[in-house]
């Protein structure tokens, strides 16, 4: 018998190492090459898990496609509404604990994201962070923004040059779907980041 034949015979005589069943994780000895499970029951369970995983992936893809289709059906007005909600939520989160930008009170009621220069008159500044700050409901709603007092405290907060820039002329902005969606997604992500930090503290 050659050396090669002797080594081959020794290898063949060696019992296979136990393997972990891919279904139940119990160790078993393979009866055939490529056997991944310990028996028929686990084989059926592995097939079931595979189908469930495939169906879950398929459902996830379908949900993503449905969201994309629904998003394409939204008007610019709908997208602006979503972007404004995300932006306003971020302003309130950013300014949490700060007094009203106009009256300086720590209001116990509803807090708004109040624009210094209104969205209607200055649409190009509707998502500008320095143009929007936490404001109490009475100042924003009942006093139409309480702009004179707003300006005084805004100068103290961001400085005269920044206020001059806000009040200075700006180029008109033509909002595209892509731009509005980018604004919406950016501020949604920023709100989540703030929430995450607060939960860890």
N, C-alpha and C positions, 0 to 999 in steps of 0.2 A: 504493500500500500504506500502510495506516495505521501509526501508531507502535506500537499494540498488536500488530498482525499481525507487524510487524518484530521486536519483542521476543520474541513467541511462537516465531517461526521460528528465532531465535538460540538460544533455550532448547532447542528440540527438536533443534537441530543439535549441541548440547553433548553430548559422550560422557558416560555415567554414570560416577560415581566408583567405583573398585574397592572391594569389600567383603570382609571376612574371612569365610571359610566357618565356619559354626557347628559344623561337625564336625571339620575338620582345621586350621582357622585360617589356611589359605593364602588369599591375596588372589585374587579373581576378579571378572570383570565380569558384572553381571546381564544375563541374556538376556530376562527378563520381570519384571514388577513383583512384589515380595514374595519373590523367590528368595532363600533363606537359605543354600543350600549350592552347592558348585561343580559337582557332578555327581551322577549316579544312585547311585554307590557311597557317597558321603557322605550322600545322602538316606536310604539304607537304614540307615546307621550311626546317623544322628540319630534315626531311628524306634526302632532297637534300644535306644539310650541312654535314650530317653524311656520305653520300656516297662520297662527295668531300674529306672529311677528310681521309676516308679509302683509297681512290685512291691516295691521296698525300703520305700517309704512304707507300703504296705499291710501288709507283714510287721511293721513297727514298731508300727503301730496294733494288729495282732492280738496281738503280744507284750504290749503294754500292757494290752489287754483281758483276756488270759489271766492276767496277774499280778493284775489287779483281782479276777477271779473266784476265783483261788486264795486271795487275801487274805481274801475274804468267807467262805471255807470254814474258815478258821483259827479255832480256839477262843480264848477269852481267855487260857488257859494257854499256847497256842502264841505268842500275841502278847507276853505277858509274857516268855517265854523269849527272843524276838528282841530285845525292848527291853532286857532285862537284859544280854544279850551286848553290845549296842551301848554301854550305859552303862558296863559293866565295862571294855570296851576303851578308852573315853575316860578313865576313872580311871587306868588303867595308863599311857596316853599322857601324861596331865596330870602324873602323878607320876614319870615316867621319870627315873631317876638319883637319886631320893630314897631314903633308907633306909626300912626297915620301920617302919610307924607304931607297932608294939608294942615290938619289941626294939631298934630303932635300928640294926640291922646292914644293911650293903649286901650283901644275900643274892645269891649267884651262881646259885641255882636258880630255880624257878618263882615268879613274882610274881602274887599274887592281888589282886583288888579286894575288900578286907575291910571289911565293915560294922561300925561301932561298935555300933549297936543293930540287932539281927538283923531280917531281912526277915519272918520268921515272927511275931515278937512286935510288930513295928512296920512293918506293910506300907505305912503312909502315908509312911515315910521311905526306902523301897527305892531311889528314884531321887534322893534328896537328896544333892547333891555334898559337903556338909560331913559327912555321915554315912558316907562311904566313901573309903578311902585305900589306897595301895599297901601290901601286907602280905605277908610271906614265907609260904611254904606251911607250914612248921612251926608258926608262931604261929596261922595261920588254921585249919589242919586238925587238927594234933595237940594244940594248946593251946586249942581251941575259941574262937579269937579273941584269947586272951591279953588279956582285956578290962581288967583292972586297969592293966596297963602301957600299953595302948592309950589309956586315959583320960588318963593323966599326959602323954603326948606329944601327945595331941589338944588338950589345954588350951594347951600350949606353941605349938601350930601355929595354932589358930584363935581362941584366947582363951576365958576362962571364960564370958563372957556367951553366946557361940555354943554352947558345950557345955551350959549351963543351958537354952538354948532347945531343943536336941535332946532333952534329958532331960525337959523340961516336957511337959505334956499337949498332945495334938494331936487335932484332929477326925478321925474316921474318914474314909477316902477310898473312894469307890465308883468303881473304875476302869472307864471305858467303853472300847469299842473305839477310838473316835476319840482319846481321851486317850492310850491306850497306843501307838497308831500314831504320834501326834505326838511322844511321848517317844522312841520308836525312831528315827524319822526325824531328829529334832533331834540325837541323839548320834551317829548315823551321819555326819551332816554335819560335826559337830565333829571327829570322828576324821579324816575326809578333809582337813579344813582343817589340822590339825596335821601330817598326813603330807605335805601339799603344802608347808608351811613348812619342814619338815625336808629335803625334796628340794631346795629352792632354796638352802638354807644350805650 
